[in-house]
Amino acid sequence: MRLSDVVSHLDLSIYPQIALVLFAIAFACVLWRALRSGASQSQQHASIPLADDPGDGDEPIIHEGHDR
């Protein structure tokens, strides 16, 4: 029996359904976490792109030894 015979007899229609279920679970987890967070945490996350230091958000980065 060749590999092509084995593969041709497999029922592969279950894999897209498994992928859809895994995606739905991941999406539900991300949505739950986003809706569970408070307003202050959402505001802190929203200000990350505007902050000089992504870890802090309040204090600017001071570059020592560089002239501006």
C-alpha positions, 0 to 999 in steps of 0.5 A: 500500500502506497502513501497516496492510497493511505492519504486518499482514504483519510477523512480530512474534513474534521481539521477545518472544524478543529481549527475553527473551534481553536480560533473561537476559543482563542478569540473568546479568551482575548475578548474576555480579557479585553472586556474584563480590564478596567478603564484605568488599565485601558487608558494605560495601554492606550498611552503606550505608543505616546510614551518615551519609555514603553515600560513606564509611560510617565517619565521621559528617557534621558539619553546621557552623553548625546547632544540634541 
